[in-house]
Amino acid sequence: MEETKKDTPEEKKRKAGLRKEVREKTAGYIVTALGLVAGLAWNDAISSLIKSFFPPEQGDLIAKFIYAIIITIVIVVASSWFMRFFGPKE
């Protein structure tokens, strides 16, 4: 029979750090997935709104480009704001 080896304090710290990192990454992935779901829901809602202003038979392609441009501008502005607000402090 093999003897069970006791973990050293350093080994216990390393394992605890690894568990913490796995929990943090898992939480980050879950939040990212939920953000993706919310983004897809908003995509559908905004697409429907645009279709109500531009019926498909009149200007579906134009409406999609307008939507893409508006969303791009909103994302750039929001990203800049978030980076300033949550980014590293100088």
C-alpha positions in Angstrom: 0.0 0.0 0.0 1.1 3.5 -0.8 1.3 6.1 1.9 -0.8 9.1 1.4 1.3 12.2 1.1 0.3 15.3 3.0 0.3 18.5 0.9 2.8 21.1 1.9 1.5 24.7 2.6 2.8 25.8 -0.7 1.0 23.0 -2.5 -2.3 23.9 -0.7 -1.9 27.5 -1.7 -1.3 26.5 -5.3 -4.4 24.3 -5.4 -6.5 27.0 -3.7 -5.3 29.5 -6.3 -6.0 27.1 -9.1 -9.6 26.5 -7.8 -10.1 30.2 -7.5 -8.9 30.8 -11.0 -11.2 28.1 -12.4 -14.2 29.6 -10.6 -13.4 33.1 -11.8 -12.9 31.9 -15.4 -16.1 29.9 -15.3 -18.1 32.9 -13.9 -16.6 35.0 -16.7 -17.7 32.5 -19.4 -21.2 32.3 -17.9 -21.5 36.1 -17.8 -20.2 36.3 -21.4 -22.7 33.7 -22.6 -25.5 35.6 -20.9 -24.3 38.8 -22.5 -24.4 37.0 -25.9 -28.0 35.9 -25.2 -29.0 39.4 -24.3 -27.3 40.8 -27.4 -29.1 38.3 -29.6 -32.4 39.3 -28.0 -31.7 43.0 -28.6 -30.6 42.2 -32.2 -34.0 40.6 -32.8 -35.9 43.5 -31.2 -34.0 46.2 -33.1 -34.3 44.3 -36.3 -38.1 44.1 -35.8 -38.2 47.8 -35.1 -36.3 48.6 -38.2 -38.6 46.3 -40.3 -41.6 48.3 -39.0 -40.1 51.5 -40.4 -38.7 49.9 -43.6 -41.0 47.1 -44.8 -38.9 44.3 -46.3 -40.2 44.8 -49.8 -39.2 48.5 -49.8 -35.7 48.6 -48.4 -34.5 45.5 -46.6 -30.9 46.0 -47.6 -30.9 49.7 -46.8 -32.4 49.0 -43.4 -29.8 46.4 -42.6 -27.0 48.8 -43.5 -28.6 51.5 -41.4 -28.9 49.1 -38.5 -25.3 48.0 -38.8 -24.0 51.6 -38.9 -26.1 52.6 -35.8 -25.1 49.5 -33.8 -21.4 50.0 -34.7 -21.5 53.6 -33.5 -23.3 52.7 -30.3 -20.8 49.9 -29.6 -17.8 52.1 -30.2 -19.2 54.8 -27.9 -20.1 52.3 -25.2 -16.8 50.5 -25.4 -14.9 53.8 -25.1 -17.0 54.8 -22.1 -16.5 51.4 -20.4 -12.8 51.4 -21.0 -12.5 54.8 -19.5 -14.7 53.9 -16.5 -13.5 50.4 -15.8 -10.0 50.5 -17.4 -6.8 50.8 -15.5 -6.4 54.0 -13.6 -3.4 56.1 -14.5 
